[in-house]
Amino acid sequence: MIDSSPTALPPSEQRVPVVIVGAGPAGLTLANILRDASVGCVVLEAESREFIERRPRAGFLEEWAVRALERHGLAGGLLERASTHSTCEFRIDGERHRFPYTDISGHHHFVYPQPLLVTDLVREYTDVKGGDIRFRVREVELHGIDTERPSVSYTDPDSGARRRIDCAIVAGCDGARGVTRSALPTERAHLARLDYGVGWLALLAQAPPSSDCVVFGIHPRGFAAHMARSPEVTRYYLQCPPGDDPENWPDDRVWSELHTRLAATGATPLTEGRLIEKRVLDMHNHVVQPMAYGRLFLAGDAAHLVAPIAAKGMNLALHDALLLADALIAYHRKGDAGGLRGYSAACLRRVWEYQEFSEWFAELLHGPSSGDPFRAGNATARLRRLFHSPAAAAAFAESYIGSTASRNPQ
């Protein structure tokens, strides 16, 4: 929420260069880098520490993102515990098609669930560096973001008192439903949105992975996927109608559909286990343009959402955070505002690259079950070209792994 009325403001309790709203991967990465550069910041988070360290989210990190975290000393736990993936597999008409994208691109994925990364980043910022995160805050409001003296107010969860922090910059890292995105004036921020017209039943199973790689099942009954999260937990997806009710998917039906849609000659049978998460995601993408207004800069899902078709969301959040950190450090150390002025445009170049790939990949995965012969024919042509054209394979590998190194932040 935004409130520009001076009478609504509680007394200021402190002033810091940066207030970060949201303690996800973007906000925590930004906070750690700023702390190391002696740029003061406070992080405000609506949930508890325990909640954000357990919240199930994405788990695939592109190699450039891991190397960037490593350069900032933020990848210790990741490099110690993460597994790596170098191949994905398509299952079509009962046949397996392995796609060795590391052999083609020279890069691989790291598999490290987002809750583990968040846990590492929280520990580094608060327990090691003594950074300031205020959990379970309520009724966050932004004030004066179009002035030179913005501030953020919130309700203290323990006392119920209103608090206010004055700052120079507000970083909005609080997700697609957060308050910072809604603070952008509607006449200045434009939302571009794409609805895929399908839902995905997102599942977490307490069962070891049944394949050594990500598996994409392309089937007339609908898309399915298998993605390892840890040696004990596997992520599955099943295409379903948008807005479907998870209650329509009892466990027996889930496993029956997964076995059917992921079946292929020579494939290891799926290992079943208790389903610990079951929710329906309506597949859509959106982008907020620009990603900045006045002294407010959005990062991660607050600025853009990519359906989990190619595991791009967390990687884009880290890309934003790294660019914003560089821009803020230059601004506070040297008074150089060039990075802040160019922040939105620099982020959006990669955002739109990933959005375009997401749309292309979605058609490949969903076309055969669309009921539209034209879309199904197009999807078949894309698959055939992917498996038989070295040029098409190289282009897919580069987009899938995000290996556009020349444009990756330092």
C-alpha positions as CSV (number, residue, x, y, z in Angstrom):
1,M,0.0,0.0,0.0
2,I,1.1,3.5,-0.7
3,D,0.1,6.5,1.5
4,S,1.4,10.0,0.8
5,S,-0.5,11.7,3.6
6,P,2.0,13.3,6.1
7,T,-0.6,13.0,8.9
8,A,-0.8,9.2,8.4
9,L,2.9,8.8,9.2
10,P,4.1,7.6,12.6
11,P,7.3,9.2,14.0
12,S,10.5,7.9,12.3
13,E,12.5,5.5,14.4
14,Q,15.6,5.5,12.2
15,R,17.0,6.3,8.7
16,V,18.9,3.8,6.6
17,P,20.0,3.9,3.0
18,V,17.9,1.0,1.8
19,V,14.7,-0.7,3.1
20,I,14.2,-4.1,1.5
21,V,10.6,-5.4,1.6
22,G,10.6,-9.2,1.3
23,A,13.0,-11.9,2.5
24,G,13.1,-14.2,-0.5
25,P,16.1,-15.0,-2.7
26,A,16.1,-11.6,-4.2
27,G,15.8,-9.6,-1.0
28,L,18.2,-11.7,1.0
29,T,20.8,-11.7,-1.8
30,L,20.6,-8.0,-2.1
31,A,20.8,-7.5,1.7
32,N,23.9,-9.7,2.0
33,I,25.7,-7.9,-0.8
34,L,24.8,-4.4,0.6
35,R,25.9,-5.5,4.1
36,D,29.3,-6.6,2.8
37,A,29.6,-3.2,1.0
38,S,28.7,-1.3,4.2
39,V,25.5,0.0,2.7
40,G,23.0,0.0,5.5
41,C,19.7,-1.8,5.0
42,V,16.7,-3.2,6.9
43,V,14.7,-6.2,5.6
44,L,10.9,-6.3,6.4
45,E,9.2,-9.7,6.0
46,A,5.6,-10.6,6.5
47,E,6.2,-14.2,7.4
48,S,8.2,-15.8,10.2
49,R,11.7,-17.0,9.8
50,E,10.6,-20.6,10.2
51,F,8.0,-20.2,7.5
52,I,10.3,-18.8,4.8
53,E,13.0,-21.4,5.6
54,R,10.4,-24.2,4.9
55,R,8.2,-22.8,2.2
56,P,8.4,-25.2,-0.8
57,R,9.6,-23.4,-3.9
58,A,11.8,-23.9,-7.0
59,G,15.0,-25.8,-6.9
60,F,16.9,-25.4,-10.1
61,L,19.7,-22.8,-10.3
62,E,21.5,-21.9,-13.5
63,E,25.3,-22.1,-13.4
64,W,25.9,-18.4,-13.9
65,A,23.7,-17.6,-10.9
66,V,25.6,-20.0,-8.7
67,R,29.0,-18.6,-9.8
68,A,27.7,-15.1,-9.1
69,L,26.6,-16.1,-5.6
70,E,30.0,-17.8,-5.1
71,R,31.8,-14.6,-6.0
72,H,29.9,-12.9,-3.2
73,G,30.6,-15.6,-0.7
74,L,27.0,-16.8,-0.6
75,A,27.3,-20.3,-2.2
76,G,29.1,-22.3,0.5
77,G,26.2,-24.5,1.5
78,L,25.0,-24.7,-2.1
79,L,28.3,-25.9,-3.5
80,E,28.7,-28.4,-0.6
81,R,25.2,-30.0,-0.8
82,A,23.7,-29.4,-4.2
83,S,23.6,-32.0,-6.9
84,T,24.1,-31.1,-10.6
85,H,22.1,-32.0,-13.7
86,S,23.4,-32.1,-17.2
87,T,20.7,-33.8,-19.1
88,C,16.9,-33.7,-19.5
89,E,14.6,-36.3,-21.0
90,F,11.5,-36.1,-23.1
91,R,9.1,-39.0,-23.1
92,I,6.8,-39.1,-26.2
93,D,4.7,-42.0,-27.6
94,G,6.3,-44.4,-25.1
95,E,9.9,-43.5,-26.2
96,R,12.7,-41.8,-24.3
97,H,14.7,-39.0,-25.9
98,R,17.7,-37.9,-23.8
99,F,18.9,-34.3,-24.3
100,P,22.5,-33.7,-23.0
101,Y,22.4,-30.0,-22.7
102,T,25.7,-29.8,-20.8
103,D,27.5,-31.5,-23.6
104,I,26.0,-29.0,-26.0
105,S,26.3,-25.8,-23.9
106,G,29.1,-26.5,-21.5
107,H,26.9,-25.5,-18.6
108,H,24.8,-27.4,-16.1
109,H,22.1,-26.9,-13.5
110,F,22.5,-27.0,-9.7
111,V,19.6,-28.7,-7.8
112,Y,19.2,-26.9,-4.5
113,P,15.7,-26.3,-3.2
114,Q,14.9,-22.6,-2.6
115,P,14.2,-23.2,1.2
116,L,17.8,-24.3,1.6
117,L,19.1,-21.3,-0.2
118,V,16.9,-19.0,1.8
119,T,18.0,-20.6,5.0
120,D,21.7,-20.1,4.0
121,L,21.1,-16.5,3.1
122,V,19.1,-15.7,6.3
123,R,21.8,-17.3,8.5
124,E,24.6,-15.4,6.7
125,Y,22.8,-12.0,6.9
126,T,21.5,-12.2,10.5
127,D,23.6,-14.7,12.4
128,V,27.0,-14.1,10.8
129,K,26.8,-10.5,9.7
130,G,24.4,-9.2,12.3
131,G,22.0,-7.8,9.7
132,D,18.5,-6.5,10.6
133,I,15.5,-8.5,9.5
134,R,12.1,-7.9,11.0
135,F,9.8,-10.9,10.7
136,R,6.0,-11.1,10.8
137,V,5.6,-7.3,10.1
138,R,2.0,-6.3,9.3
139,E,0.4,-3.5,7.2
140,V,3.5,-2.4,5.4
141,E,3.0,1.0,3.6
142,L,5.3,3.0,1.4
143,H,5.4,6.7,1.6
144,G,6.9,9.4,-0.7
145,I,8.5,7.0,-3.2
146,D,8.3,9.8,-5.8
147,T,10.2,12.2,-3.5
148,E,13.8,12.4,-2.3
149,R,12.8,11.2,1.2
150,P,10.8,8.0,1.0
151,S,9.9,5.9,4.0
152,V,8.3,2.6,4.9
153,S,5.9,2.1,7.8
154,Y,4.6,-1.1,9.3
155,T,2.9,-2.6,12.4
156,D,5.1,-4.2,14.9
157,P,3.8,-7.8,15.4
158,D,4.6,-7.8,19.2
159,S,3.6,-4.4,20.4
160,G,1.0,-3.5,17.7
161,A,2.6,-0.1,17.4
162,R,3.2,1.6,14.0
163,R,6.9,2.0,13.1
164,R,8.5,4.0,10.3
165,I,11.9,3.8,8.7
166,D,13.2,6.7,6.5
167,C,15.4,5.7,3.6
168,A,16.9,6.7,0.3
169,I,15.7,3.7,-1.7
170,V,13.0,1.0,-1.3
171,A,13.7,-2.4,-2.9
172,G,10.4,-4.3,-3.5
173,C,11.2,-8.0,-3.3
174,D,8.0,-9.2,-1.8
175,G,6.5,-11.3,-4.6
176,A,3.6,-11.0,-7.0
177,R,1.1,-10.4,-4.3
178,G,3.2,-8.0,-2.2
179,V,2.6,-4.4,-1.3
180,T,5.4,-2.9,-3.3
181,R,4.1,-3.8,-6.7
182,S,0.8,-2.3,-5.9
183,A,2.6,1.0,-4.9
184,L,3.4,1.7,-8.5
185,P,0.9,4.2,-9.9
186,T,-1.3,2.5,-12.5
187,E,-0.7,5.3,-15.0
188,R,3.1,4.7,-14.8
189,A,3.3,0.9,-14.6
190,H,2.0,-1.4,-17.3
191,L,1.3,-5.1,-16.8
192,A,1.9,-7.4,-19.8
193,R,0.3,-10.8,-19.1
194,L,0.0,-14.1,-20.9
195,D,-2.4,-16.8,-19.8
196,Y,-1.7,-20.3,-21.1
197,G,-5.2,-21.6,-20.5
198,V,-4.0,-24.7,-18.6
199,G,-3.3,-25.6,-15.0
200,W,-0.6,-27.6,-13.4
201,L,-1.1,-29.8,-10.4
202,A,2.0,-29.2,-8.4
203,L,3.0,-32.2,-6.2
204,L,5.8,-33.0,-3.8
205,A,6.3,-36.6,-3.0
206,Q,8.3,-38.1,-0.1
207,A,9.9,-40.5,-2.5
208,P,13.4,-40.7,-4.1
209,P,13.7,-39.5,-7.7
210,S,12.9,-42.1,-10.3
211,S,15.3,-40.6,-12.9
212,D,18.7,-39.0,-12.8
213,C,17.4,-35.9,-14.6
214,V,14.3,-33.8,-15.3
215,V,11.7,-35.7,-17.3
216,F,9.1,-34.0,-19.5
217,G,6.2,-36.3,-20.4
218,I,4.4,-35.2,-23.5
219,H,1.1,-37.1,-23.7
220,P,-2.3,-36.8,-25.3
221,R,-3.8,-36.8,-21.8
222,G,-1.7,-33.8,-20.8
223,F,1.8,-32.9,-19.9
224,A,3.6,-34.4,-16.8
225,A,7.0,-33.8,-15.3
226,H,9.4,-35.3,-12.8
227,M,12.0,-33.1,-11.1
228,A,14.3,-34.2,-8.3
229,R,14.4,-32.0,-5.3
230,S,16.6,-34.0,-2.9
231,P,17.5,-37.7,-2.5
232,E,14.3,-38.1,-0.5
233,V,11.8,-35.7,-2.2
234,T,10.6,-35.4,-5.8
235,R,8.6,-32.7,-7.5
236,Y,6.0,-33.8,-10.0
237,Y,3.6,-31.8,-12.2
238,L,0.4,-32.9,-14.0
239,Q,-1.4,-30.8,-16.5
240,C,-5.0,-30.2,-15.4
241,P,-7.8,-27.7,-16.2
242,P,-7.2,-24.2,-14.9
243,G,-8.8,-23.5,-11.6
244,D,-9.1,-27.3,-10.9
245,D,-9.6,-28.3,-7.3
246,P,-6.8,-30.4,-5.8
247,E,-9.5,-32.4,-4.0
248,N,-10.4,-33.8,-7.5
249,W,-7.0,-35.5,-7.4
250,P,-6.9,-38.2,-4.8
251,D,-3.5,-39.9,-4.4
252,D,-4.5,-43.0,-6.4
253,R,-5.6,-40.9,-9.4
254,V,-2.3,-38.8,-9.2
255,W,-0.1,-41.8,-9.3
256,S,-2.2,-43.5,-12.0
257,E,-1.8,-40.4,-14.3
258,L,1.9,-40.0,-13.5
259,H,2.6,-43.6,-14.4
260,T,0.5,-43.2,-17.6
261,R,2.0,-39.9,-18.8
262,L,5.6,-40.7,-17.9
263,A,5.6,-44.3,-19.2
264,A,8.4,-45.1,-21.7
265,T,10.2,-48.3,-22.8
266,G,13.2,-48.9,-20.6
267,A,12.3,-46.2,-18.1
268,T,12.7,-46.9,-14.4
269,P,9.3,-47.3,-12.8
270,L,8.2,-44.4,-10.6
271,T,8.8,-44.8,-6.9
272,E,5.6,-43.8,-5.1
273,G,5.5,-42.0,-1.8
274,R,3.4,-39.8,0.5
275,L,2.2,-36.7,-1.3
276,I,3.1,-33.8,1.0
277,E,2.0,-31.0,-1.3
278,K,-0.9,-30.8,-3.8
279,R,-1.9,-27.5,-5.3
280,V,-3.1,-26.2,-8.7
281,L,-1.1,-23.5,-10.5
282,D,-2.9,-21.6,-13.3
283,M,-0.1,-21.2,-15.8
284,H,0.5,-17.6,-16.7
285,N,3.3,-15.1,-17.1
286,H,3.4,-11.4,-16.5
287,V,5.8,-8.5,-16.6
288,V,5.6,-5.1,-14.9
289,Q,7.1,-2.3,-17.0
290,P,9.1,-0.4,-15.9
291,M,10.4,-2.1,-12.8
292,A,11.1,1.2,-11.1
293,Y,9.3,4.3,-10.1
294,G,10.9,7.2,-8.2
295,R,12.8,5.7,-5.3
296,L,11.1,2.2,-5.6
297,F,12.9,-0.6,-7.5
298,L,11.2,-4.0,-7.9
299,A,13.0,-7.3,-8.1
300,G,12.0,-10.9,-8.6
301,D,8.3,-11.9,-8.6
302,A,7.3,-8.4,-7.6
303,A,8.2,-7.4,-11.1
304,H,7.7,-10.5,-13.2
305,L,6.3,-14.0,-13.0
306,V,7.4,-16.9,-15.2
307,A,5.4,-20.1,-15.0
308,P,7.6,-23.0,-13.7
309,I,7.9,-24.4,-17.2
310,A,11.6,-24.0,-17.4
311,A,12.6,-23.2,-13.8
312,K,13.4,-19.6,-14.5
313,G,11.8,-17.7,-11.7
314,M,14.5,-17.9,-9.0
315,N,17.2,-17.3,-11.5
316,L,15.6,-14.1,-12.7
317,A,15.1,-13.0,-9.1
318,L,18.9,-13.4,-8.5
319,H,19.7,-11.6,-11.7
320,D,17.6,-8.6,-10.6
321,A,19.2,-8.6,-7.1
322,L,22.7,-8.7,-8.4
323,L,22.1,-5.8,-10.8
324,L,20.3,-3.8,-8.2
325,A,23.1,-4.4,-5.6
326,D,25.7,-3.1,-8.1
327,A,23.6,-0.1,-8.8
328,L,22.9,0.8,-5.2
329,I,26.6,0.4,-4.2
330,A,27.7,2.7,-7.0
331,Y,25.0,5.2,-5.9
332,H,25.9,5.2,-2.2
333,R,29.7,5.1,-2.6
334,K,30.2,7.4,-5.6
335,G,26.8,9.2,-6.1
336,D,26.6,7.5,-9.4
337,A,22.9,7.0,-10.3
338,G,23.6,5.6,-13.8
339,G,23.0,2.0,-12.7
340,L,19.7,2.9,-11.0
341,R,18.5,4.8,-14.0
342,G,19.3,1.8,-16.2
343,Y,18.2,-0.9,-13.8
344,S,14.8,-1.6,-15.3
345,A,15.9,-1.7,-18.9
346,A,18.9,-4.0,-18.0
347,C,16.7,-6.4,-16.1
348,L,13.9,-6.5,-18.7
349,R,16.3,-7.6,-21.4
350,R,16.8,-10.9,-19.7
351,V,13.2,-11.0,-18.4
352,W,11.9,-10.9,-21.9
353,E,14.4,-13.5,-23.2
354,Y,13.1,-15.9,-20.5
355,Q,9.5,-15.1,-21.2
356,E,9.9,-15.8,-24.9
357,F,11.5,-19.1,-24.2
358,S,8.8,-20.0,-21.6
359,E,6.1,-19.4,-24.2
360,W,7.9,-21.4,-26.9
361,F,8.5,-24.3,-24.5
362,A,4.9,-24.2,-23.2
363,E,3.6,-24.7,-26.7
364,L,6.0,-27.7,-27.2
365,L,4.8,-29.3,-24.0
366,H,1.1,-28.5,-24.2
367,G,0.4,-28.5,-27.9
368,P,0.0,-32.3,-28.3
369,S,-2.8,-32.3,-25.7
370,S,-4.5,-29.1,-26.7
371,G,-7.1,-30.7,-28.9
372,D,-6.0,-28.3,-31.7
373,P,-4.5,-30.2,-34.7
374,F,-2.6,-27.1,-35.7
375,R,-0.9,-26.6,-32.3
376,A,-0.2,-30.3,-32.1
377,G,1.4,-30.3,-35.5
378,N,3.5,-27.3,-34.6
379,A,4.7,-29.0,-31.4
380,T,5.6,-32.1,-33.2
381,A,7.7,-30.1,-35.7
382,R,9.5,-28.3,-32.8
383,L,10.3,-31.6,-31.2
384,R,11.5,-33.2,-34.4
385,R,13.8,-30.2,-35.1
386,L,15.1,-30.3,-31.5
387,F,16.2,-33.9,-31.8
388,H,17.5,-33.8,-35.4
389,S,18.9,-30.3,-35.9
390,P,22.3,-29.4,-34.2
391,A,21.5,-25.7,-34.6
392,A,18.1,-26.1,-32.9
393,A,19.6,-28.2,-30.2
394,A,22.2,-25.6,-29.5
395,A,19.7,-22.8,-29.3
396,F,17.5,-24.8,-26.9
397,A,20.4,-25.7,-24.7
398,E,21.5,-22.1,-24.4
399,S,18.0,-20.9,-23.5
400,Y,17.3,-23.8,-21.2
401,I,20.5,-23.3,-19.1
402,G,20.5,-19.5,-19.5
403,S,24.1,-19.5,-20.7
404,T,24.2,-16.0,-22.1
405,A,27.4,-15.3,-20.2
406,S,28.2,-12.0,-21.7
407,R,25.1,-10.5,-20.2
408,N,25.4,-12.0,-16.7
409,P,25.9,-9.7,-13.8
410,Q,29.2,-9.8,-11.9
